[in-house]
Amino acid sequence: MSLDVLVCVKRVVDSSGEVVLSDDEQAVDGRYAGFTVSNHEECAIELAVQTAAAVGGAASVVTLGDPAAVEQLRSALAVGCTAATHVEADPTVFGPADVAREIAAVVRDHEAAGRPHDLVLLGNDAADSGDFQVGIRLAYELGRPVINGAATIAVEDGAVVAGVSGPDGHETYRVPLPAVVTVLEGGVEPRYPTVPGRMKAKKVEIERRTPVSEPSGPKRRRLKLPPPQPSEVQILGEGPEAAPAVVDLFERLGVVSR
C-alpha cells in the first residue's frame, strides 16, 4: 500500500544552551539558546521517513509557527520528507486544543485534495511547554485511534503496529489505519541533514496557510511555591546538665512517661 505519513513538529528552544523564561514566565525565551525541534520529534521524523519508504509512500511535515519556523520544516525536508505545510501564526497564543484543531484542518483539506494522511505522527510532548495533549486531541478531532509513547512503528495489513515501553516491559499495540501515534525518543536513531540534503530542501515549495479559527489560548495557570516556614531551634543545654531538660521534652512529646 502507498502511504503518506504526516509528521508534526514545533519550533522550540534548544535546551542544550542557556534557557531563560519570558517576561511573564509563561514561555521559554530562546534569544540566547537558538531553536530546534524536540528529541521526540526528531525520532518521529525518522520513523515517518522510514515507514513511508517501507511501503512505497511519502513523508510530509507540518508546523504551526511564526515565519522563522520554516527553518525546522527545511530541516525535516533535508532528511527525507518530501512536502511541507506551514500554518503561519504566533504559536504563543495557541493552546493544545487550538494546535490540534489546526492540524486536523490540514489533514482534512489534504484529504479533500486527494492526498490523505492515513498516519499522523507527533512527538510525545512539547519540549517547551510540556503539553502532552496535542496527540490525544488531534485523534479526537479526526475520530481516529491513537497510540501514545511509541518507540517503534510499522505498517502491516492496513494497521499500524507500535512498540511501547510499558510499566511491565515492552508492549505492542495494533490499531487500524487511519491512526495517530505519538513518538517517544529512544527507539530509533534520527538522521541529520547533509549538505546535499539541505540544498535539495531549499528547492521544495512550502505550502503556506493561515489558521482556520481564532485560538482560545493555552489557558495556563501560574503557580508559585509558598515561602518556606521558619524553623525554631531550642537549645536544651550542654553536656550532662542537659539531661533533665531532654527528659522533660520527651515527656511533653509522649515518648516517655514517669
ChimeraX attribute file (.defattr): number of C-alpha atoms within 10 A of each C-alpha:
attribute: neighborCount
match mode: 1-to-1
recipient: residues
	/A:1	11
	/A:2	12
	/A:3	20
	/A:4	23
	/A:5	26
	/A:6	30
	/A:7	30
	/A:8	23
	/A:9	27
	/A:10	23
	/A:11	24
	/A:12	20
	/A:13	23
	/A:14	19
	/A:15	17
	/A:16	8
	/A:17	12
	/A:18	13
	/A:19	16
	/A:20	16
	/A:21	11
	/A:22	12
	/A:23	9
	/A:24	8
	/A:25	10
	/A:26	14
	/A:27	13
	/A:28	18
	/A:29	18
	/A:30	18
	/A:31	12
	/A:32	12
	/A:33	15
	/A:34	16
	/A:35	19
	/A:36	19
	/A:37	22
	/A:38	23
	/A:39	18
	/A:40	25
	/A:41	28
	/A:42	26
	/A:43	25
	/A:44	33
	/A:45	32
	/A:46	22
	/A:47	25
	/A:48	29
	/A:49	24
	/A:50	19
	/A:51	23
	/A:52	25
	/A:53	17
	/A:54	15
	/A:55	15
	/A:56	12
	/A:57	16
	/A:58	22
	/A:59	28
	/A:60	24
	/A:61	25
	/A:62	25
	/A:63	24
	/A:64	25
	/A:65	19
	/A:66	15
	/A:67	12
	/A:68	11
	/A:69	23
	/A:70	20
	/A:71	14
	/A:72	20
	/A:73	26
	/A:74	24
	/A:75	22
	/A:76	32
	/A:77	27
	/A:78	23
	/A:79	21
	/A:80	23
	/A:81	24
	/A:82	18
	/A:83	20
	/A:84	23
	/A:85	21
	/A:86	22
	/A:87	23
	/A:88	18
	/A:89	18
	/A:90	11
	/A:91	20
	/A:92	12
	/A:93	14
	/A:94	20
	/A:95	19
	/A:96	23
	/A:97	19
	/A:98	23
	/A:99	25
	/A:100	22
	/A:101	21
	/A:102	23
	/A:103	25
	/A:104	19
	/A:105	18
	/A:106	20
	/A:107	20
	/A:108	16
	/A:109	13
	/A:110	13
	/A:111	13
	/A:112	10
	/A:113	9
	/A:114	9
	/A:115	13
	/A:116	17
	/A:117	23
	/A:118	21
	/A:119	24
	/A:120	28
	/A:121	26
	/A:122	28
	/A:123	30
	/A:124	27
	/A:125	21
	/A:126	22
	/A:127	20
	/A:128	17
	/A:129	15
	/A:130	9
	/A:131	14
	/A:132	16
	/A:133	16
	/A:134	23
	/A:135	28
	/A:136	20
	/A:137	19
	/A:138	26
	/A:139	20
	/A:140	16
	/A:141	16
	/A:142	18
	/A:143	12
	/A:144	17
	/A:145	17
	/A:146	23
	/A:147	23
	/A:148	21
	/A:149	20
	/A:150	27
	/A:151	22
	/A:152	21
	/A:153	23
	/A:154	17
	/A:155	20
	/A:156	13
	/A:157	9
	/A:158	12
	/A:159	16
	/A:160	22
	/A:161	20
	/A:162	22
	/A:163	20
	/A:164	21
	/A:165	15
	/A:166	11
	/A:167	7
	/A:168	6
	/A:169	7
	/A:170	10
	/A:171	12
	/A:172	13
	/A:173	14
	/A:174	17
	/A:175	18
	/A:176	17
	/A:177	19
	/A:178	19
	/A:179	20
	/A:180	28
	/A:181	27
	/A:182	26
	/A:183	31
	/A:184	24
	/A:185	20
	/A:186	13
	/A:187	18
	/A:188	15
	/A:189	11
	/A:190	18
	/A:191	14
	/A:192	13
	/A:193	17
	/A:194	12
	/A:195	9
	/A:196	10
	/A:197	17
	/A:198	16
	/A:199	14
	/A:200	15
	/A:201	23
	/A:202	14
	/A:203	10
	/A:204	14
	/A:205	11
	/A:206	18
	/A:207	11
	/A:208	11
	/A:209	13
	/A:210	11
	/A:211	18
	/A:212	13
	/A:213	10
	/A:214	9
	/A:215	18
	/A:216	12
	/A:217	15
	/A:218	18
	/A:219	10
	/A:220	9
	/A:221	7
	/A:222	8
	/A:223	6
	/A:224	6
	/A:225	5
	/A:226	6
	/A:227	6
	/A:228	6
	/A:229	6
	/A:230	5
	/A:231	5
	/A:232	6
	/A:233	5
	/A:234	5
	/A:235	8
	/A:236	13
	/A:237	12
	/A:238	8
	/A:239	7
	/A:240	7
	/A:241	10
	/A:242	12
	/A:243	13
	/A:244	12
	/A:245	13
	/A:246	13
	/A:247	15
	/A:248	14
	/A:249	14
	/A:250	13
	/A:251	13
	/A:252	11
	/A:253	10
	/A:254	9
	/A:255	9
	/A:256	11
	/A:257	10
	/A:258	5
